[in-house]
């Protein structure tokens, strides 16, 4: 029996805790910092994800055996490296890549160079800094609209612009390099636009072997019909009808295996999750981006479909024994519908009392941005609650989540009612 620390505070971390709680291998779950939902499954520890010394103390005080990192920021900041070089922490099992491997998400340019080096299908691109701005402007002129500009560094999911006019793209490129997204856009990746339908493919790896987890599709735009501003994700559906056996065989042979083998060839030690943001471009999977952790809200659907013991897989990824582990997947559909604060993804207020959580039936409520205040559960983020449900079909799962979404109230609550419209 082991003690596990989950680092993070969102819906993804609540879904991890929910799945880990089902394991016979677990003594106790700790979550740092966690939210009102995770406190029902384990012990929240008030330590931020980037407070390495605070996390060290939490691990030693609570006799933690395994650390699972939810968000990308601490990985890109080198949390795994911090653990591996500290004599009191180095024997603790750790799920999440070292800082070098985390650059697959932390730097768009690093990821693109990696894909080019290992012949992994992706869009044509040029990395632009203020030094080669004129080359960047020339490159834009060779492209067809729409134009894609991506901040090289982490910009909390907001550093991507898709523009329809050349002049707009040229002026936006200059603005980004001038610090529109802070240090994240001191380098900008200019990329050809790929048209098609997107999906999220997840794998867990120990650096040598991997297991492919259920595929999901998330919905980034705030408005129905995929209109309006980008968000952290308004919901997710798994499985994805077009990600059939033929498509997934291409994904494995052309993308997943070459990525894991590429990490080995480049001597980049890597363990944990790999997230492939893919686009189905006329039946051909292409990589839009890598993430080095599970997606949110996809995790709130994907965890429902993993039948095997997640802790067994986490131990395999951390110890390098993943080849011995099995993964069983539930054939049913699982969906997550996200309830968000009024005004999100723009300015919104926190601290709104949430009612109706106890009325939910036949769905699982994952807390994304919540906090306990004076005996009540209140909103504490833009994305507040994910309502996840099973169904024999996508329609059945969605109708169950929608029915329960209507029972939960807080001032300004909003959710999309058209998830799956494009499937």
Buried (B, 14 or more C-beta within 10 A) or exposed (E): EBBBBBBBBBBBBBBBBBBBBEBEBBEBBBBBBBBBBBBBBBBBBEBBBBBBEBBBEBBEEBEBBBBBBBBBBBBBBBBBBBBBEBEEBEEBBBBBBBBBBBBBBBBBBBBBBBBEEBEBBBBEBBBBBEEBBEBBBEBBEEBEEBBBBBBBBBBEBBBBBBBEEBEBBBEBBBBBBEEBBEEBBBBBBBBBBBEBBBBBBBBBBBBBBBBBBBBBBBBBBBEBEBEBEBBBBBBBBBBBEBBEEEBBEBBBEBBBBBBBEBBEEEEBEBBBBBBBBBBBBEEBBBBBBBBBBBBBBBBBBBBBBBEBBBBBBBBBBBBEBBEEBEBEBBEBBBBBBBBBBBEBBEEBEBEBEBEBBEEBEEBBBBBBBBBEBEEEBBBBBBBBBBBBBBBEEBEBBBBBBBBBBEBBBBEBBBBBEBBBEEE
